[in-house]
Structure formats: C-alpha cells, structure tokens
Amino acid sequence: MILSATAGPKLEWAILATITTLVLLVTLAPIIMVVVISFTSAETLAFPPPSWSLRWYRSAISMITSGSDVQGFVDSIFTTFRITVTVTLIAGVMGVLAAYALVRFEFRGKWLIEELITLPLVFPLIVLGIALLIMASQLGFGSGFWRIVIGHLIVTLPFMVRNCTSSLQGLNPALEEAARTLGAGPIRLFVEIILPQMRSGILAGAILVFIISFNEFTVAYFLYTVDAYPLSIWLFSRGTNALDPTIFSLSTIIIVFDLALLWLLDRVVGERSITI
C-alpha cells in the first residue's frame, strides 16, 4: 500500500518533467542550432558541424571593424540604441501612469482599457506593421525613426504596464493615506512614496521593454527607412545577401547580450523583492 501510495506522485512528477523537458527542447532548439553552427569550421550551414572553429567569430569581428559595410553596421547599432532607449523611456512614463490609474481609480470603461492595453500581446505583428505603414503613409509621417518608436511602443507597453501594476498592487494604500494626512501633496506623494515602492516593477518592465525593442524585427521591417535602419534589419539584409556562418556568430553575440540582460532582470527583481 505504501509503494502504491508513493508511486502515483512519482509518476506524475516523471510525466511533468518529461513534458517540460520536451517543451524546452522544442523552444530552445533553433537558438541552440544557431549557437552550435556559429562554431563550425565548414563553409556551409551543415548541422552538426564537421569540426569546431572560431573562424566565423573572427570573420564577424573583421566584418564590423574593417569590412566594406562597417559604416552600415555602426549606423544600425546607433539607430537601434536610439530607438530602444527612446521606447524604454516613453514606455516607462506611460506604463507607470497607466498602472497607477488602473489600480487606484475606478471609472467607466476601465475593463475595456485594460483589454486594449493587452491586445498587442495577441495581435499579429505582421498585420500591425502593415496597418502602421498604411497609417504613416496616409498621414504623411515620413520619419522612420518615430514610426518604429510608435510601433515598438504598441508592442512593449503591455509588459511595462503589467509589471508596474503587479508592483503597485502590493503597495499598502495606508502609506498613501498617511502621507496625505501629514500634508504631502499629489506630486510629492507620487514621487516620494509611490515611485520608490514601484521600483522593482519599473526596472523589470524597463529591462523587458529594452530587450523586446532591441530584438524586434517584424514591425521594424515594414516601417524602417534609409535614415532609420535598425540592427535587426541590417542582420536580415546580410543574411539574404550572403548566408554564411558569420551571421550566426553575430546572432550568438546578440543572444549572449540578451541573456546578460535577462540575468540582470532576475537579479533586479530578486533583490528588490527581498528588500521590499
């Protein structure tokens, strides 16, 4: 009886572990393949590689430091960081204010606004990119930089609002009442009481927004112009013109950069949650 009683949980755990492992393998398989092929010694994208080499990393470094398209790479990096920082700052301000309004106030149509904010999470990005392109053409909005910024804001704002809302829901309203009783005005209350308590959600949302905007391709593909040429589009053009393992080496470097940001996100959220 004891064996049969313990066999059930063990079987459930084994099934759950197997399903989780399969899901992770399917999800991570393309990323793992990119990383593995970046270390190949062959001239092609054969998988698995016949042998290992760093030649394509040397090729990538040479391409972005002394190749024929150095200026294009530098401009795309600069444009990407301009777009990403701008999106992060604007999404931060909008996300904090929207989260505070949604959590602290009751008003007509609140549920509709909450649904509309989260709509981009399930909306096809290709359709969104085409719609934004049509709107920009109809309105005569020629600046590719701001077109991409607006597109990225639509895509990333739900992540900022959700993180800020989560941190604000854990804030005791009695602290705000006490501050008002002691004579704090609305601005001082917001800056000195509410924002410090929301810092974990703001930082987590900002890092997520930065990562998503930095890597976003679909919307940028429809909205970029010659004066706003982000890194994702530059990598796509390189991959279409010459598909060799060099592009996989550059992609691996970007993956490492993203992992570093995710590690930072984990550290920020973990440390802040313990402090609060």
C-alpha positions as CSV (number, residue, x, y, z in Angstrom):
1,M,0.0,0.0,0.0
2,I,2.9,2.4,0.8
3,L,4.5,1.6,-2.5
4,S,1.3,2.2,-4.4
5,A,0.7,5.5,-2.5
6,T,4.1,6.9,-3.4
7,A,4.1,5.6,-6.9
8,G,1.4,8.0,-8.0
9,P,3.2,11.3,-7.2
10,K,6.5,9.9,-8.6
11,L,4.7,9.0,-11.9
12,E,3.1,12.4,-12.1
13,W,6.5,14.1,-11.4
14,A,8.1,12.0,-14.1
15,I,5.4,12.8,-16.7
16,L,5.6,16.5,-15.8
17,A,9.4,16.6,-16.0
18,T,9.3,14.8,-19.4
19,I,6.7,17.2,-20.9
20,T,8.6,20.2,-19.5
21,T,11.9,18.9,-21.0
22,L,10.3,18.3,-24.4
23,V,8.7,21.8,-24.4
24,L,12.1,23.4,-23.5
25,L,13.9,21.4,-26.2
26,V,11.4,22.4,-28.9
27,T,11.6,26.1,-27.8
28,L,15.3,26.3,-27.5
29,A,16.2,24.1,-30.5
30,P,16.5,26.9,-33.0
31,I,18.7,29.0,-30.6
32,I,20.9,26.0,-29.8
33,M,21.3,25.3,-33.5
34,V,22.3,28.9,-34.2
35,V,24.9,28.8,-31.4
36,V,26.3,25.4,-32.5
37,I,26.6,26.4,-36.2
38,S,28.4,29.6,-35.3
39,F,31.4,27.4,-34.1
40,T,31.6,25.4,-37.3
41,S,34.7,25.1,-39.3
42,A,32.8,24.5,-42.6
43,E,31.9,27.0,-45.3
44,T,28.3,25.9,-45.1
45,L,25.5,25.8,-42.5
46,A,25.8,22.0,-42.2
47,F,24.5,20.6,-38.9
48,P,26.0,19.1,-36.9
49,P,29.4,20.8,-37.7
50,P,32.1,18.6,-39.1
51,S,34.6,20.2,-36.6
52,W,34.8,23.3,-34.3
53,S,36.4,26.6,-35.0
54,L,36.3,30.3,-34.1
55,R,36.9,31.4,-37.7
56,W,33.4,32.8,-38.1
57,Y,33.7,34.9,-35.0
58,R,37.0,36.3,-36.4
59,S,35.1,36.9,-39.7
60,A,32.3,38.7,-37.8
61,I,34.8,40.9,-35.9
62,S,36.6,41.7,-39.1
63,M,33.3,42.5,-40.9
64,I,32.2,45.0,-38.3
65,T,35.6,46.6,-37.8
66,S,37.2,46.7,-41.2
67,G,34.7,45.3,-43.7
68,S,33.0,47.1,-46.6
69,D,29.8,47.7,-44.6
70,V,31.4,49.0,-41.3
71,Q,29.5,52.3,-41.5
72,G,26.2,50.5,-42.1
73,F,26.8,48.3,-39.0
74,V,27.7,51.3,-36.8
75,D,24.8,53.3,-38.0
76,S,22.4,50.4,-37.4
77,I,23.7,49.9,-33.9
78,F,23.4,53.6,-33.1
79,T,19.9,53.7,-34.6
80,T,18.9,50.6,-32.6
81,F,20.1,52.1,-29.3
82,R,18.4,55.4,-30.0
83,I,15.1,53.6,-30.8
84,T,15.4,51.3,-27.8
85,V,16.3,54.0,-25.2
86,T,13.5,56.3,-26.5
87,V,11.0,53.4,-26.4
88,T,12.1,52.4,-22.9
89,L,11.8,56.0,-21.5
90,I,8.4,56.7,-23.1
91,A,7.0,53.3,-22.1
92,G,8.3,53.8,-18.6
93,V,6.4,57.1,-18.1
94,M,3.3,55.8,-19.8
95,G,3.4,52.5,-18.0
96,V,3.7,54.0,-14.6
97,L,0.9,56.5,-15.1
98,A,-1.4,53.9,-16.7
99,A,-0.8,51.3,-14.0
100,Y,-1.5,53.8,-11.2
101,A,-4.7,54.9,-12.8
102,L,-5.9,51.3,-13.4
103,V,-5.0,50.2,-9.9
104,R,-6.0,53.2,-7.8
105,F,-9.1,54.5,-9.6
106,E,-12.5,53.2,-10.6
107,F,-14.0,54.7,-13.8
108,R,-16.3,53.8,-16.6
109,G,-14.7,51.7,-19.3
110,K,-11.8,50.6,-17.1
111,W,-12.1,46.9,-18.2
112,L,-12.1,48.0,-21.9
113,I,-8.9,50.0,-21.4
114,E,-7.2,47.0,-19.6
115,E,-8.2,44.7,-22.5
116,L,-7.0,47.2,-25.2
117,I,-3.6,47.6,-23.4
118,T,-3.0,43.9,-23.5
119,L,-4.4,43.5,-27.1
120,P,-0.9,43.8,-28.8
121,L,0.2,40.6,-26.9
122,V,-2.2,38.6,-29.1
123,F,-2.3,40.8,-32.2
124,P,-0.4,39.5,-35.3
125,L,2.7,41.7,-35.6
126,I,2.7,41.4,-39.4
127,V,-0.8,42.9,-39.5
128,L,0.2,45.6,-37.0
129,G,3.2,46.5,-39.2
130,I,1.2,46.8,-42.3
131,A,-1.5,48.8,-40.6
132,L,1.1,51.2,-39.2
133,L,2.7,51.6,-42.6
134,I,-0.7,52.5,-44.2
135,M,-1.4,55.0,-41.4
136,A,2.0,56.6,-41.7
137,S,1.6,56.9,-45.5
138,Q,-1.9,58.4,-45.1
139,L,-0.8,60.9,-42.5
140,G,2.4,61.8,-44.4
141,F,4.5,60.7,-41.5
142,G,7.9,60.2,-43.1
143,S,10.3,59.9,-40.2
144,G,11.2,56.2,-40.0
145,F,12.7,56.7,-36.5
146,W,9.4,57.8,-34.9
147,R,7.4,55.3,-36.9
148,I,9.4,52.5,-35.5
149,V,9.3,54.0,-32.0
150,I,5.5,54.2,-32.1
151,G,5.3,50.6,-33.4
152,H,7.7,49.3,-30.6
153,L,5.7,51.3,-28.0
154,I,2.5,49.5,-29.0
155,V,4.3,46.1,-28.8
156,T,6.1,46.7,-25.5
157,L,3.8,48.9,-23.4
158,P,1.7,45.9,-22.1
159,F,4.9,44.5,-20.5
160,M,5.6,47.7,-18.7
161,V,2.0,48.2,-17.6
162,R,1.8,44.6,-16.3
163,N,5.0,44.9,-14.3
164,C,4.1,48.3,-12.8
165,T,0.6,47.1,-12.0
166,S,1.9,44.0,-10.2
167,S,4.3,46.0,-8.0
168,L,1.6,48.7,-7.3
169,Q,-0.9,46.0,-6.2
170,G,1.4,45.0,-3.4
171,L,1.6,48.6,-2.1
172,N,-0.4,49.3,1.1
173,P,-2.8,52.2,0.4
174,A,-2.4,53.1,4.1
175,L,1.0,54.5,3.3
176,E,-0.6,57.0,0.8
177,E,-3.3,57.9,3.3
178,A,-0.6,58.5,6.0
179,A,1.4,60.7,3.6
180,R,-1.8,62.8,2.8
181,T,-2.6,63.2,6.4
182,L,0.9,64.5,7.0
183,G,0.4,67.1,4.3
184,A,2.1,65.6,1.3
185,G,0.7,67.0,-2.0
186,P,-0.1,64.8,-5.0
187,I,3.2,65.3,-6.7
188,R,5.3,64.7,-3.6
189,L,3.2,61.7,-2.7
190,F,3.7,60.2,-6.1
191,V,7.5,60.9,-6.2
192,E,8.5,60.1,-2.6
193,I,6.0,57.3,-1.7
194,I,4.6,55.6,-4.8
195,L,7.6,55.5,-7.2
196,P,10.1,54.1,-4.7
197,Q,7.7,51.3,-3.8
198,M,7.2,50.5,-7.6
199,R,10.9,50.4,-8.4
200,S,11.1,46.7,-8.9
201,G,8.2,46.7,-11.3
202,I,9.5,49.7,-13.2
203,L,13.0,48.3,-13.5
204,A,11.8,44.8,-14.6
205,G,9.4,46.4,-17.1
206,A,12.1,48.7,-18.5
207,I,14.6,45.8,-19.0
208,L,11.9,43.7,-20.7
209,V,10.9,46.7,-22.9
210,F,14.6,47.2,-23.8
211,I,15.2,43.6,-24.7
212,I,12.0,43.3,-26.8
213,S,12.6,46.6,-28.6
214,F,16.3,45.8,-29.3
215,N,15.4,42.5,-31.0
216,E,12.1,43.4,-32.6
217,F,12.1,42.8,-36.4
218,T,8.6,42.2,-37.8
219,V,7.2,45.7,-37.1
220,A,10.5,47.4,-38.0
221,Y,10.6,45.6,-41.3
222,F,7.5,47.5,-42.5
223,L,8.5,50.9,-41.0
224,Y,12.2,51.3,-41.5
225,T,13.6,53.9,-43.9
226,V,17.1,54.8,-45.1
227,D,17.5,57.2,-42.2
228,A,16.3,54.7,-39.6
229,Y,17.9,51.3,-40.3
230,P,18.0,49.2,-37.1
231,L,20.3,46.3,-36.4
232,S,17.6,43.6,-36.9
233,I,17.1,44.9,-40.5
234,W,20.8,45.1,-41.1
235,L,21.2,41.4,-40.0
236,F,18.3,40.4,-42.2
237,S,19.8,42.1,-45.3
238,R,23.2,40.5,-44.5
239,G,21.5,37.1,-44.2
240,T,19.7,37.5,-47.5
241,N,22.8,38.7,-49.4
242,A,25.3,36.1,-48.1
243,L,24.0,33.3,-45.9
244,D,27.2,32.0,-44.2
245,P,28.0,31.2,-40.5
246,T,29.2,34.8,-40.0
247,I,25.6,35.9,-39.4
248,F,25.2,33.1,-36.9
249,S,28.2,34.4,-35.0
250,L,26.8,37.9,-34.8
251,S,23.4,36.4,-33.7
252,T,25.2,34.4,-31.0
253,I,26.8,37.6,-29.7
254,I,23.3,39.2,-29.5
255,I,21.9,36.1,-27.7
256,V,24.7,36.5,-25.1
257,F,23.8,40.2,-24.7
258,D,20.1,39.3,-24.3
259,L,21.0,36.6,-21.7
260,A,23.1,39.2,-19.8
261,L,20.0,41.5,-19.7
262,L,17.8,38.6,-18.6
263,W,20.3,37.8,-15.8
264,L,20.2,41.4,-14.8
265,L,16.4,41.3,-14.8
266,D,16.5,38.3,-12.5
267,R,18.9,40.0,-10.2
268,V,17.0,43.2,-10.0
269,V,13.6,41.6,-9.4
270,G,15.1,39.1,-6.8
271,E,17.0,41.7,-4.8
272,R,14.2,44.3,-4.9
273,S,11.5,41.7,-3.8
274,I,13.7,40.7,-0.8
275,T,14.2,44.3,0.2
276,I,10.5,45.1,0.0
